[in-house]
Amino acid sequence: MKKWILFILVIAVVMITLTINHSNTEQNESIFVDINGNDLNDGSQSKPYRTLKKAALEAKAGTTVFIRNGIYNEKLSVIHSGTKSKPVIFQAYKNEKVVLSGKKMKSADGVTSIITIKNKNYVTISGLTIQDLTTKQKDETVMGIYVTGSSSHITLEKNHVKRIKTLAEDGNGHGIAIYGTGSMRDTNILGNTVEDLTLGASESLVLNGNIDGFKIENNVVRRSNNIGIDLIGFEGVSNDKKVDFVRNGVVINNKVYEISSYGNPAYGENYAAGGIYVDGGKNITIEKNTLYKNDIGIEVTSEHAKKYADNIKVLNNTIYNNFFTGISIGGYDKKRGGTKNSIISHNIIYRNDTKGLEGGQLLLQHDTQNNVIEKNILTAGTSRIFIANYFTSNRKNKLKRNVFHKENGEDGIWIWKEKEYDSFSKFKIASKSDSKSSYLDPKYKSVDKYDFRLEKDSPAENIVK
């Protein structure tokens, strides 16, 4: 009996010790920051730090930094990496309104960013508002969030980036910029809002360089004067030229609208900004996004001669009321690269080319080859142009089971290898479209409300399913 009592006492002591140690571990893994705190405090909830700088210095692997309500007029530079099981996390405490403001930051040549992650791994930034960084200097690039070097396993989620502006005529700015100068893997940009940016020649949300594996999901990108989401290659960003391109990722369930370069000093009166733009990326899926009132809904190509956007899947997107065109593939002139081995499928492409720029619903430009365009439903705008292909460098592209929306009034226009057709049957022969490609009314439920679901008796349903 005494042996059993002794055994029970030993177990109880062990359990108490483990509980105490676990409690201490939990306390050590949380740091608090408050605008009414003090950097001489211990960083606990009752005695928080005052600055993000102090919190970043103390936030080792396994630490969550909880930031309390307030406006922080300072930069956040992440100092320590996490690990897979112990990431470093900076987040707003219980959804409180945490603002990192660049309003008081001094201008300087080079990059000025409110949040910087350089050569760090397993870091999450969550629930913060990053705003009000402006420059008038042409040699300064302003950024809301900047991730660079060989940073991998980075997650940016539920942040709000707004009013990042360059006012220089030849300036540059980004809302979120991921620049893989070294090898980057597992980049996740989830549920953020990026809006009201003045960007010069740059982009709202960009991945550029040696980035292998990424997800851009459930973000809202809107009201900015250059490209919305950009995936770039071959610009010399990576230290290794062989892998200087973004690859192996998905862009899914994002909403991108009111993205236009018109009036941007870098572009003048050109409608040139894509809502989603693949510029030299490879093995990328763009799926279930909604894009409207942009210059171009989705653009897939490479701006660099003899380089390509390769194996890009553009699937199940809803693209409507964009100014120049709905989807564009191929280079905009013969000095650019092109698009190959890609699929454009199951997209709703509805009344784009609203500015009457003759981009139609689907624009095929220079050097498009071995692409499949299938099972899309296209409704022409006032220009009546469905497909606009003003280049003869259109090789081995296949059109299958597409539905062109037939409406009362004038017939549509198809331009294929520089020749214009106002007869669907003649276009079908010229483009070698398959026998299931059709010119008919798909019968949407409610186009006035942009409800592009098909009625039960839709003749298009069996063609595009």
C-alpha positions in Angstrom: 0.0 0.0 0.0 2.8 2.4 0.9 4.4 1.7 -2.5 1.2 2.7 -4.3 0.9 5.9 -2.2 4.6 6.8 -3.0 4.0 6.1 -6.8 0.9 8.3 -6.8 2.8 11.1 -5.1 5.7 10.9 -7.6 3.2 11.1 -10.5 1.5 14.1 -9.0 4.8 15.9 -8.6 5.7 15.2 -12.2 2.3 16.5 -13.4 2.6 19.7 -11.4 6.1 20.2 -12.7 5.0 19.7 -16.3 2.0 22.1 -15.8 4.3 24.8 -14.4 6.8 24.3 -17.2 4.0 24.4 -19.8 2.7 27.6 -18.3 6.1 29.2 -18.4 6.6 28.1 -22.0 3.2 29.7 -23.0 4.2 32.9 -21.2 7.6 33.0 -22.9 5.9 32.5 -26.3 3.7 35.6 -26.1 4.9 39.2 -26.3 2.6 42.2 -26.1 3.0 45.7 -27.6 0.9 48.7 -26.6 1.3 52.4 -27.5 1.0 53.0 -23.7 3.6 50.4 -22.9 7.3 50.8 -22.1 10.3 49.0 -23.7 11.7 48.6 -20.2 8.8 46.3 -19.3 8.9 42.5 -19.7 6.6 42.4 -22.7 3.8 40.5 -20.8 0.1 41.4 -21.3 0.1 43.4 -18.1 3.5 45.0 -18.8 3.7 45.4 -22.6 6.5 46.9 -24.7 6.0 50.2 -26.4 7.7 49.7 -29.8 7.6 47.1 -32.6 11.3 47.4 -32.7 11.7 46.1 -29.2 9.2 43.3 -29.8 11.0 42.2 -33.0 14.3 42.1 -31.2 12.8 39.7 -28.5 10.6 37.6 -30.8 12.5 34.4 -31.3 11.2 31.2 -32.8 7.9 30.2 -31.3 6.9 33.7 -30.3 3.6 35.4 -31.1 3.7 39.2 -30.9 0.3 40.5 -30.0 -0.1 44.2 -31.0 -2.7 46.2 -29.2 -5.0 48.9 -30.7 -3.4 52.1 -31.9 -1.3 53.9 -34.5 2.3 53.0 -34.6 4.5 55.5 -36.5 7.4 53.2 -37.0 8.7 50.4 -39.2 8.6 46.8 -38.4 11.7 44.9 -39.5 11.5 41.2 -38.6 14.8 40.2 -37.0 14.5 36.5 -36.2 13.3 33.4 -38.1 10.9 30.8 -36.9 10.7 27.1 -37.6 8.0 24.9 -39.0 6.7 24.0 -35.5 7.6 27.4 -34.0 6.9 30.3 -36.3 7.3 33.9 -35.5 4.0 35.7 -35.7 3.1 39.4 -35.5 -0.6 39.9 -35.3 -3.3 42.3 -34.1 -4.6 41.2 -30.7 -8.2 39.9 -30.9 -8.9 41.8 -34.1 -8.1 45.2 -32.6 -7.4 48.1 -35.0 -3.6 48.2 -35.3 -2.2 50.7 -37.8 1.4 50.9 -38.9 1.7 54.4 -40.5 4.4 55.7 -42.8 3.1 59.3 -42.5 6.1 60.4 -40.5 8.8 58.4 -42.2 11.6 60.3 -43.9 12.3 59.9 -47.6 15.6 58.3 -48.8 16.9 56.8 -52.0 16.4 53.1 -52.4 13.6 51.1 -50.8 11.5 52.4 -48.0 9.0 49.9 -46.6 6.8 49.9 -43.5 7.2 46.1 -42.9 10.4 44.3 -44.1 11.2 40.6 -44.0 14.6 39.8 -45.3 16.3 36.4 -45.3 13.8 35.1 -42.7 11.8 31.9 -42.6 8.5 30.8 -41.0 7.1 34.3 -40.4 3.5 35.4 -40.3 2.1 38.9 -40.4 -1.6 39.0 -39.6 -4.4 41.5 -39.2 -2.5 44.7 -39.5 -3.3 47.9 -41.3 -0.3 49.3 -43.2 -0.9 52.8 -44.7 0.1 56.3 -45.7 3.6 56.1 -47.1 4.3 58.7 -49.8 7.4 59.9 -51.7 8.1 62.6 -54.2 11.6 61.2 -54.9 12.0 59.3 -58.2 14.9 57.2 -56.7 12.9 56.0 -53.7 10.6 53.0 -54.0 7.9 52.9 -51.4 6.3 49.7 -50.2 3.7 48.6 -47.7 5.2 45.1 -47.1 8.5 44.0 -48.5 9.7 40.4 -48.4 13.1 39.8 -50.0 16.3 37.7 -50.0 15.8 34.0 -49.4 12.7 34.3 -47.2 10.6 31.2 -47.2 7.4 29.9 -45.5 6.1 33.5 -45.3 2.4 34.1 -44.6 0.7 37.5 -45.0 -2.9 37.2 -44.0 -5.9 39.5 -43.4 -3.8 42.7 -43.6 -5.1 46.0 -45.1 -2.5 47.9 -47.2 -3.6 51.3 -48.5 -2.4 54.7 -49.6 1.1 53.8 -50.6 2.0 56.4 -53.1 4.8 57.7 -55.4 4.2 61.2 -56.6 7.4 61.2 -58.7 6.8 61.2 -62.5 9.2 58.3 -62.9 8.6 56.8 -59.5 7.8 53.3 -58.1 5.6 52.0 -55.4 4.1 48.6 -54.3 1.5 47.6 -51.8 3.0 44.2 -51.2 6.2 43.2 -52.9 7.9 39.7 -52.7 11.3 39.8 -54.4 13.2 36.5 -54.5 16.8 37.6 -54.9 17.7 34.2 -53.4 15.6 31.1 -53.3 12.1 31.5 -51.9 9.5 28.8 -51.2 6.0 28.5 -49.8 4.8 32.1 -50.0 1.2 32.7 -48.9 -0.8 35.9 -49.4 -4.2 35.2 -48.0 -7.3 37.4 -47.4 -5.6 40.8 -47.6 -7.1 44.0 -49.0 -4.7 46.1 -51.1 -6.2 49.4 -52.3 -5.9 53.1 -53.2 -2.3 53.0 -54.4 -0.3 55.3 -56.6 2.3 53.1 -58.2 4.2 54.7 -61.0 5.7 51.9 -63.1 5.2 49.2 -60.4 2.4 46.9 -59.1 -0.1 46.6 -56.3 0.8 43.0 -55.3 3.9 41.5 -57.0 6.0 38.3 -56.8 9.2 38.6 -58.8 12.4 36.5 -59.1 13.2 33.1 -57.7 9.9 32.1 -56.1 9.0 28.5 -56.2 5.6 27.6 -54.7 3.0 30.2 -53.7 -0.6 30.8 -53.0 -2.5 34.1 -53.5 -6.0 33.5 -52.3 -9.1 35.5 -51.2 -7.5 38.9 -51.5 -9.2 42.1 -52.7 -7.1 44.4 -54.9 -8.7 47.6 -56.1 -8.5 51.2 -57.0 -4.9 51.6 -58.0 -3.2 53.1 -61.1 -1.2 50.1 -62.2 -1.2 46.3 -62.3 -3.2 44.5 -59.6 -1.5 41.1 -59.1 1.7 40.5 -61.0 3.9 37.3 -61.3 7.1 38.2 -63.0 10.2 36.5 -64.5 13.4 37.3 -66.3 13.9 40.8 -64.8 17.3 40.1 -63.2 15.9 40.0 -59.7 17.3 36.6 -58.8 21.0 36.0 -58.2 20.6 32.9 -60.3 19.5 33.7 -63.8 18.4 30.1 -64.4 15.6 30.4 -61.9 14.7 34.0 -62.2 11.0 33.5 -62.6 7.9 32.9 -60.4 6.5 29.4 -60.7 4.4 26.6 -59.2 1.6 28.5 -57.6 -2.1 29.4 -57.6 -4.0 32.7 -57.8 -7.5 31.7 -56.6 -10.7 33.4 -55.4 -9.4 36.9 -55.5 -11.5 40.0 -56.5 -9.6 42.6 -58.6 -11.3 45.7 -59.9 -10.7 49.4 -60.8 -7.1 48.9 -61.8 -6.2 51.3 -64.6 -3.0 53.0 -65.8 -4.9 55.7 -67.6 -3.6 59.0 -66.4 -0.6 57.4 -64.6 2.4 59.5 -65.7 4.3 56.3 -66.5 1.7 55.3 -69.1 -0.1 58.5 -70.1 -3.4 57.8 -71.7 -2.9 54.1 -72.2 -5.2 51.5 -70.8 -2.4 49.0 -70.1 -2.8 47.6 -66.5 -3.8 44.0 -66.0 -6.0 42.9 -63.1 -3.9 39.7 -62.9 -0.7 39.6 -65.0 1.6 36.7 -65.6 4.8 38.2 -67.0 7.2 35.3 -67.6 5.8 32.9 -64.9 5.6 29.2 -65.3 3.3 26.4 -64.0 0.7 28.8 -62.5 -3.1 28.3 -62.1 -5.4 31.4 -62.1 -8.7 30.2 -61.0 -12.1 31.4 -59.8 -11.2 35.0 -59.7 -13.5 37.9 -60.4 -12.2 40.8 -62.4 -14.0 43.9 -63.6 -13.3 47.6 -64.5 -9.6 47.0 -65.1 -7.8 47.9 -68.3 -7.2 44.1 -68.9 -8.8 41.4 -66.9 -6.1 38.7 -67.1 -2.9 39.0 -69.2 -0.5 36.1 -69.7 2.8 36.6 -71.6 6.4 37.7 -71.2 7.8 41.2 -71.8 11.2 39.7 -72.6 12.1 38.5 -76.1 12.3 34.7 -76.5 10.9 34.2 -73.0 7.5 32.8 -72.3 4.7 32.5 -69.9 4.6 28.7 -69.9 2.0 26.2 -68.7 -0.4 28.8 -67.3 -4.0 27.6 -66.5 -6.7 30.3 -66.6 -9.8 28.5 -65.3 -13.3 29.4 -64.2 -12.7 33.1 -63.9 -15.5 35.7 -64.3 -14.2 38.6 -66.3 -16.5 41.5 -67.3 -16.6 45.2 -68.2 -12.9 45.6 -68.5 -11.7 48.6 -70.5 -9.4 47.1 -73.2 -10.0 43.3 -73.2 -11.0 40.4 -71.1 -8.1 38.0 -71.5 -4.9 38.7 -73.4 -2.1 36.3 -74.3 1.1 37.0 -76.3 3.5 40.0 -76.4 2.2 43.4 -77.2 4.8 43.8 -80.0 7.3 41.7 -81.9 10.1 42.7 -79.5 8.4 40.9 -76.6 8.1 37.2 -75.7 4.9 35.2 -75.7 2.6 32.6 -74.3 2.9 28.8 -74.8 1.5 25.5 -73.6 -1.3 27.2 -71.6 -5.0 26.6 -71.1 -7.8 29.1 -71.1 -10.9 27.2 -70.0 -14.4 27.6 -68.5 -14.2 31.3 -68.2 -17.1 33.8 -68.4 -15.8 36.7 -70.6 -18.5 39.3 -70.7 -18.7 42.7 -72.4 -15.2 43.8 -72.1 -13.5 46.3 -74.4 -15.8 49.0 -72.9 -13.6 51.8 -74.2 -13.9 50.6 -77.8 -10.2 49.9 -78.1 -10.7 46.8 -80.3 -9.3 44.4 -77.8 -12.5 42.4 -77.9 -13.1 39.6 -75.3 -10.0 37.5 -76.0 -6.9 39.2 -77.4 -4.2 37.0 -79.1 -1.0 39.0 -79.6 2.6 38.2 -80.7 4.0 34.7 -80.4 1.2 32.5 -79.1 1.8 28.8 -79.5 0.4 25.4 -78.4 -2.3 27.0 -76.3 -5.8 25.5 -75.8 -8.8 27.8 -75.6 -11.8 25.8 -74.7 -15.2 25.8 -73.0 -15.4 29.5 -72.5 -18.5 31.6 -72.9 -17.8 35.0 -74.6 -20.2 37.9 -74.9 -19.1 40.8 -77.1 -19.3 44.4 -76.1 -20.2 47.4 -78.2 -17.2 46.8 -80.5 -18.9 43.4 -81.5 -15.4 41.8 -81.4 -15.2 38.4 -79.8 -11.6 37.4 -80.6 -8.9 39.9 -81.7 -5.8 38.4 -83.3 -3.8 41.1 -85.1 -0.6 39.0 -85.4 0.2 36.1 -87.7 2.6 34.5 -85.1 -0.3 32.4 -83.9 0.8 28.7 -84.1 -0.8 25.5 -83.1 -3.4 27.1 -80.9 -6.6 25.1 -80.5 -10.1 26.4 -80.1 -12.6 23.8 -78.7 -16.2 23.9 -77.5 -16.3 27.7 -77.0 -19.7 29.4 -76.9 -20.0 32.8 -78.6 -23.0 34.7 -77.3 -25.5 35.4 -80.2 -27.7 38.3 -79.6 -30.3 40.2 -81.6 -29.0 42.8 -84.0 -25.7 42.8 -85.8 -23.5 39.7 -85.9 -20.2 39.5 -84.0 -16.7 40.0 -85.4 -13.8 37.6 -85.2 -10.3 38.6 -86.2 -7.9 35.7 -86.8 -4.3 36.1 -88.1 -5.0 39.7 -89.2 -8.2 38.7 -91.2 -11.6 39.9 -90.1 -14.7 37.7 -90.2 -18.3 38.7 -89.6 -19.5 35.2 -90.3 -19.1 32.6 -87.5 -19.0 29.8 -90.0 -16.1 31.4 -91.9 -14.2 32.1 -88.6 -14.7 28.6 -87.5 -13.1 27.2 -90.6 -10.2 29.8 -90.5 -9.4 29.1 -86.8 -10.0 25.3 -87.1 -12.4 25.5 -84.2 -13.9 22.1 -83.4 -17.4 21.1 -84.4 -18.8 21.8 -80.9 -17.8 25.5 -80.9 -21.1 27.4 -81.1 -22.7 30.7 -81.8 -25.9 30.8 -79.7 -27.6 32.4 -76.7 -26.2 30.7 -73.5 -29.2 32.0 -71.4 -27.7 33.5 -68.3 -29.9 33.8 -65.2 -29.5 37.6 -64.8 -26.9 39.6 -66.7 -28.1 42.9 -65.2 -27.0 41.5 -61.8 -24.0 39.8 -63.2 -25.4 36.4 -62.3 -23.7 34.3 -64.9 -25.2 31.0 -63.9 -26.9 29.3 -66.8 -30.6 28.6 -66.9 -31.6 24.9 -66.7 -32.5 24.8 -70.4 -29.3 26.5 -71.5 -28.1 25.1 -74.8 -24.5 26.0 -73.7 -24.5 23.8 -70.6 -23.6 20.6 -72.4 -21.0 22.3 -74.6 -19.0 23.8 -71.8 -19.4 21.3 -69.0 
